[in-house]
């Protein structure tokens, strides 16, 4: 496992937690973990020792260390799998695409109650200008939502 792969997992975890409207302190800790991994760990393959050394830094707690070791040993973080399973497929596609910010995706899902591709696309088309989506971005989202997981 390389440094960037681990950092990307923490980025994804924080994004999914934002969409799920989880604890903001937890979200910030995973964002911090992603930055710290990128800035403090060496390039190349990571070792358990390097991950344990990371845990000595202020702001890197037990949960981050455990998730780092889990990713090193198993190639996945179970919390990410858990969050993915809890999301409707269309919401997950928006989350993985990265065009829309997590707060907008959370609004679409949690506040507007939209979780099907067709209703999400209708909302995005209607709100395109307010969301500052270019026609190209909207077309890409439409293609991704129609293609599905």
C-alpha positions as CSV (number, residue, x, y, z in Angstrom):
1,X,0.0,0.0,0.0
2,X,1.3,3.4,-0.9
3,X,1.0,6.7,0.9
4,X,-1.4,8.2,-1.7
5,X,-3.7,5.2,-1.6
6,X,-4.1,5.5,2.1
7,X,-4.6,9.3,1.9
8,X,-7.3,8.7,-0.8
9,X,-9.1,6.3,1.5
10,X,-9.3,8.9,4.2
11,X,-10.5,11.5,1.7
12,X,-13.2,9.1,0.6
13,X,-14.2,8.3,4.1
14,X,-14.5,11.9,5.1
15,X,-16.6,12.6,1.9
16,X,-19.0,9.7,2.6
17,X,-19.3,10.8,6.3
18,X,-20.1,14.4,5.2
19,X,-22.8,13.1,2.9
20,X,-24.2,10.9,5.7
21,X,-24.1,14.0,8.0
22,X,-22.0,12.3,10.6
23,X,-20.1,13.9,13.4
24,X,-18.2,17.0,12.1
25,X,-15.3,16.3,14.5
26,X,-14.9,12.8,13.1
27,X,-15.0,14.2,9.6
28,X,-12.3,16.7,10.3
29,X,-10.1,14.1,11.9
30,X,-10.2,12.0,8.7
31,X,-9.5,15.1,6.6
32,X,-6.5,15.8,8.9
33,X,-5.4,12.2,8.6
34,X,-5.4,12.4,4.8
35,X,-3.3,15.6,4.9
36,X,-0.9,14.1,7.5
37,X,-0.4,10.9,5.5
38,X,0.4,12.9,2.4
39,X,2.8,15.2,4.2
40,X,4.4,13.0,6.8
41,X,4.7,9.5,5.4
42,X,7.4,8.5,2.9
43,X,6.6,7.8,-0.7
44,X,6.5,4.1,-1.7
45,X,5.2,1.1,0.1
46,X,4.1,1.7,3.7
47,X,5.0,-0.5,6.6
48,X,3.2,-1.2,9.9
49,X,6.0,0.5,11.7
50,X,5.5,3.8,9.7
51,X,1.8,3.7,10.5
52,X,2.5,3.1,14.2
53,X,5.0,6.0,14.1
54,X,2.2,8.2,12.6
55,X,0.1,7.4,15.6
56,X,2.5,9.4,17.8
57,X,1.6,12.6,16.0
58,X,-1.0,14.9,17.7
59,X,-4.4,14.5,16.1
60,X,-3.8,10.9,14.9
61,X,-5.7,8.7,17.2
62,X,-6.4,5.1,17.7
63,X,-9.3,5.0,15.1
64,X,-7.1,6.4,12.4
65,X,-4.2,4.0,13.2
66,X,-6.6,1.0,13.2
67,X,-8.1,2.0,9.9
68,X,-4.7,2.5,8.4
69,X,-3.5,-0.9,9.6
70,X,-6.8,-2.5,8.3
71,X,-6.2,-0.9,4.9
72,X,-2.6,-2.1,4.9
73,X,-3.5,-5.7,5.8
74,X,-6.8,-6.2,4.0
75,X,-6.8,-3.6,1.2
76,X,-10.0,-2.0,2.5
77,X,-11.5,0.0,5.3
78,X,-14.7,-1.6,6.6
79,X,-16.2,1.7,7.6
80,X,-16.1,2.8,4.0
81,X,-17.8,-0.5,3.0
82,X,-20.5,0.1,5.7
83,X,-21.2,3.6,4.4
84,X,-21.3,2.5,0.8
85,X,-23.9,-0.2,1.6
86,X,-26.1,2.4,3.4
87,X,-26.2,4.7,0.4
88,X,-28.6,4.4,-2.5
89,X,-26.7,3.6,-5.7
90,X,-27.4,7.0,-7.3
91,X,-26.2,8.9,-4.3
92,X,-23.1,6.8,-4.2
93,X,-22.4,7.6,-7.9
94,X,-22.6,11.3,-7.1
95,X,-20.3,10.8,-4.1
96,X,-17.7,8.9,-6.2
97,X,-17.9,11.4,-9.1
98,X,-16.7,14.4,-7.2
99,X,-18.4,17.0,-9.2
100,X,-20.9,18.0,-6.5
101,X,-19.7,18.9,-3.0
102,X,-20.8,16.5,-0.2
103,X,-23.1,19.1,1.3
104,X,-25.1,19.4,-2.0
105,X,-25.3,15.6,-2.2
106,X,-26.5,15.4,1.4
107,X,-29.2,18.0,0.6
108,X,-30.4,16.1,-2.4
109,X,-30.6,12.8,-0.5
110,X,-31.5,13.8,3.1
111,X,-33.5,17.1,2.6
112,X,-35.0,16.8,-0.9
113,X,-35.6,13.0,-0.4
114,X,-34.2,12.1,-3.8
115,X,-32.4,8.8,-4.2
116,X,-33.3,7.6,-7.7
117,X,-31.3,8.6,-10.8
118,X,-34.3,10.1,-12.7
119,X,-35.4,12.4,-9.9
120,X,-31.9,13.4,-9.1
121,X,-31.3,14.3,-12.8
122,X,-34.5,16.3,-12.9
123,X,-33.4,18.2,-9.8
124,X,-29.9,18.8,-11.2
125,X,-31.3,20.1,-14.6
126,X,-33.7,22.4,-12.8
127,X,-31.0,23.7,-10.4
128,X,-28.0,23.7,-12.8
129,X,-27.4,27.4,-12.7
130,X,-27.8,27.7,-8.9
131,X,-25.4,24.7,-8.5
132,X,-23.0,26.4,-10.9
133,X,-22.8,23.2,-13.0
134,X,-21.6,23.5,-16.6
135,X,-23.4,21.8,-19.3
136,X,-20.5,19.4,-19.6
137,X,-20.6,18.5,-15.9
138,X,-24.3,18.0,-16.0
139,X,-23.9,15.7,-19.1
140,X,-21.2,13.7,-17.3
141,X,-23.3,13.3,-14.2
142,X,-26.3,12.3,-16.4
143,X,-24.2,9.6,-18.2
144,X,-22.8,8.3,-14.9
145,X,-26.2,8.1,-13.2
146,X,-27.7,6.4,-16.2
147,X,-24.9,3.9,-16.4
148,X,-25.1,3.2,-12.7
149,X,-22.8,1.2,-10.4
